[in-house]
């Protein structure tokens, strides 16, 4: 009975190691092509996802106010973070620096106020 228990423990550990190794070898950390593929898919999803429409607008507003952030390799418009980079920059640095993260409010045109 003890031998059967050891056999199952050994079998379970062996299967776990094989699954871990398979996932490790197929992960983006190991395979550069998979990493690039995931980056492209993530950016495409961020650009077209309807639930991120408001986030996209907020990011555009933040980048238009702070062009240095827009051109950043980490938090910028063309960074791997995409539209989420603007919010992350604000969270890490912008809030401490007194920056504003919100939609741009445009005053009404003078012709529209007289009507």
N, C-alpha and C positions, 0 to 999 in steps of 0.2 A: 504494500500500500504506500509506503514511504517513497519507493522508487517511482511510482506512478505520479505522486505529487511533485517530485523533483522534475520529472519529465514534462509535466504541464507548465511548471514555472519556467523551465528552460525554453520550452516552445513559445510561451507568451513573450518572454524577453527577446527571443530571436525574431519573432514577428514584429514586435515593436521597433527593434533596431532596424529591420529592413524597411519598414514604413517610414521611419525617421530619415534614413539615408536617401530613400527615393524622393521624399519631399525636399530635402536639403539640396540634392543635385538638380532638381527642377525649379528651385526658387530663384527669384530675380537677383538675389545676392550672389548667386553662383553663375547664372547665365545672363550675360549682358544683353542678348537679344530679347529675352523675356522682360528684362527691366525696361528697355526702350519701348517694347510693345505695351507694357502696362502704363508707362508714362503717356504714350499717345492716346490710349483708350481713356485714361483718367482726364486728360485735357479735353478730349472730344466730349466726354460725358459732362464735364463742367460747363462747356460752352452751350450745350443743347438741353440740359436738364431744366424743365420748367420750374421745379421747386427751388432752383438756384437763381431765378430771375431777379429777385430782390437783392440777393447777395452780389450778383453781377453789377447791379446798379450802384450799390454801396461801394464796391471795389472801384468802379470807374470814377465815382465822385472822389474817393480818397486819393486815387492816383492823379486825378486832375489837379487836386489841391497841392499835392506833394510829388513833383516830378522826379525827385531823387529816389523816392520809393518805387515809382513806376519803372525806373531804369535799373533797379536793384536786381542782381542775379539770384537772390534768395527769395525776396518778397515781391518782386516786380511782376509786370503784366505777362512777360514771357518766361517766367520762372517755373520750375517744376510744381510749385504750389498752386499756380494759376490764380483764379479769383479768390481763393482762400488765403493767399499771401497777404493781401491788404489787411484783412482782419487780424491775422497773426502778428503782423508788424505793429498794428495799433495796440494789441494786447501786450506785446513784449516791450515795445519802445514808445510808441506814440502817446499812450495815456500819460506816461511819466513826463513826456516832453510838452504836454498840453495840447496835443493835436486833437482834431475833431474827426470822429468817424460817424458819418451820417450822410443822408442824401443832401444834395445841393438844393438850396431853396432859392429860387429865382423870384425877385420881386415882379409884380405884374407890370406889364408895359404901360407907359403913361397913357397911351391911346385907349387902353382897355379900362382904366380906372375912371375916365371921364364919361363913360357911357352909362 
